Amino acid sequence: MSVRWTGLAEYKADLAQMPEACAAEAGQLVETIGTAVKEEIAHAYPRLTGDLGRQTTVTPLVKKGLVVSVVVKNPSKLAAIVENGSEARQYVTVNGVKHLTGRMPALHVFVPRIERARRTLTEQLTAMVLRHGATKVTDAG
């Protein structure tokens, strides 16, 4: 008895090409979702001066010519206050003037959107790897 596998050479060639094909498609997904979440965050910030939205950036990290991740950040000193809020404060100046500053509630603009984008990206990357021939994808985290 014998078994003949037709298309074995093509199958092996497809397997050899899979990492590059997956990496290129994954890079596109990462960049697209990173840019989309950056825009969503920039538009969600309060619009007093527009400074918070303008300073939100997305930077792709490239290795071997492929986008492997993106960094979405806001370097503004106000971003942490807007995200986490602040407590009410009272102080007296050296001239004896009493100042009361109000409490600012946390707006949670950045973190929830980043977490949602990560979930979306994980789902899309899992679907992509399965589409490319993987039989099972497990969560490493």
N, C-alpha and C positions, 0 to 999 in steps of 0.2 A: 504494500500500500504506500502511496506517496501523495504529498500535498504540494500543489504548485501555487505560489502566490504571485499573481500578476500585478504589476504596478509597485513592486517593492522598491525599486530604484527611485521612482517618483516620490514614493512615501518618505524615503530617507532624505531625499533632496528637500522636500517640504519641511521635514523636521529640522534640517540644518538651517533653513531660512526663517524658521519661526521666531527665534529670539530677535533678529533684526526687524522683522515685520511687526512683532509685538511692541518692541521698544519704540519704533517710529510712531505707531498709532497711539501708544500710551503717552508719548511726549506731547502729541497733539491734544489728547484729552486733558492732560495736566495743565497745559498752557491755556486752553480754552476755559476750563473751569476756574483756574486762577484769575484770569482776566475778568471773567463774569462776576466772581465774588468780590473782586476789587471795586468794580463799578457799583455793585449793589451796596457795599459798605460806604463808598464815597457819597452815594445819594442818600443814605440813611442818616448820616451825621446831621446835627442841627445846622441851619444855614444862617448863622449870625454874620460871620465874615467869609465863610467858605474855605477857611484855612484847613480844617480837618479833612474835608473831602479832597482838596487839592494835594495834600501831603500823603495821601494813601497811595502806595506804589505796589507794583508786582514785578519781581525780578526773577527771571528764569535761571536755573542753575543747569549748566550744560556740561556733560561729560562725554567725551568721544563723539562730539558732534550731535548728540541727542539730548533733548530736554529731559532731565530726570526728576526735577521738582521745581516748584516755584515758591518764592517767599513773598507773602503779602504782609506789608507792615505799614505802620503810621508812626513816623518818628516825632510827631508833635508832642510837646510836653502836656498838652491838654487832653490827648487821646486817653490816657490812663484815668484821668479824672472823669471824663465823659463815660467811660466804660464802667468804672467802679463806684462812681459817686464820691461825695465828700461829706464830712460831718460839719455841723454848725460850729463856729468858732467865735470866741470873744477875746479881745485883747485891748490893752490900753497902750497908747503910744507914749513916748518919752515926754511929750507935752501934756499928758494927762487926758487925752481924748479917747473916749471909749468907742471901739469899733465892733460891730456885730456882723458877722458874715453868715449868710444863710446856708442851709444844707442843700446840696445838690443830689438828687436821686440818681442812682445808677441807670444809665440808658441801655446798657448791654447791646451795643451796636456791632462790635467786632466779633467777639468770641462765638455767639450763637450762629452767625452766618458762616464763619470758618468751619465750625463743627458740621453744619449742614452740608457744606461743600465737600468736606472730607468723606462724609457718608455717600454722597452722590458719586464722588470719584471712585470710591471703593466698589460700589455697585457696578459702575460702568467698566472699570478695569477687570472685574471678575467676569462680566459678560463677554468682554473682548477676548480674554484668555480662553474661555470656554468655546467661543466662536472659532478661535484659531486651533482648536483640537485638544485642549486639555480636557480630561474627563472629570476632574474634581478640583475644587479650589477650597483650601481650608484657611481659616483666619489664624494668622501667626501671632496676633496681638491678643 
